[in-house]
Amino acid sequence: MDFDVGARLKQVRVKHGLSQRALAQRAGVTNGTISLIEQNRCSPSVSSLRKVLQGIPMTLAEFFA
C-alpha cells in the first residue's frame, strides 16, 4: 500500500485553512520543511511528522486513517 504523505499533509493543512508558513510557525519548523514534505522531496521521520501535526493539531493515527 502506497501512502502519499506529502499530498495528505497538504490536504489536511488546506482543510484547516493554514498556509505553509502558518503551519511551520505553529509546529516550530521552517516553512521549507513543510514545502519539502508536501512535494515528497524528503521523507519526514515519525518524530518530525508528529511535530508538524501538533501544529494542526492532529494525531498520527488521524493523519494515517
N, C-alpha and C positions, 0 to 999 in steps of 0.2 A: 504494500500500500504506500503510495507516494503522498506526502502531505506538504503542501506549499506554505511554508512558514511565512515567507515574505508577503504573499498575497493575503494570507489570513490576518497578519498583523495590520496591513493597510486597510483591510475591510473593517476590522474592529476599531481602528483609530478613526476612520472616517465616520463610522456609525456613532461614535461618541463625540463627534464634532471637534476633533483635535487636529491641529496641524502637526507636522513632524517636529517642528521646533517646540510647540507646546508640550507634546508628549515627552520629548527629550528633557525639557526643564523639569517636568513633574517626576520623571524617572531618575533624574540625576545622571544622564548620559549625554553625549553630544548628538546634535541632530544628524551629523554624518553617520553615526552608528545606526540610527533609525533608518536612514536612507539606504545604507548598505544592506541591512537586513531585508527591507522591503523589496530591493532589487535582486535579492538572492545572490549578492556578491560576497556575502560572508554568512557563515552558519553560527548563530549565537549558541553559547553554552547554555545549559539549563539554568545556571545561576544568572547569567546575563539576561536571558529571556524572562525569568522571574522578576528581575529588577525592572525591566521595561514594562511588564504587565502590571506592576504595582502602581505605575503612573496612570492606569486607566480607571479604576482598579479592576483586576480580573485575575482569577487563579489559573494555574497551568491546566488544570482539569477542564475549566470552562473554555479555555483557548483551544484545546485539542478536541473538545466534544463536537 
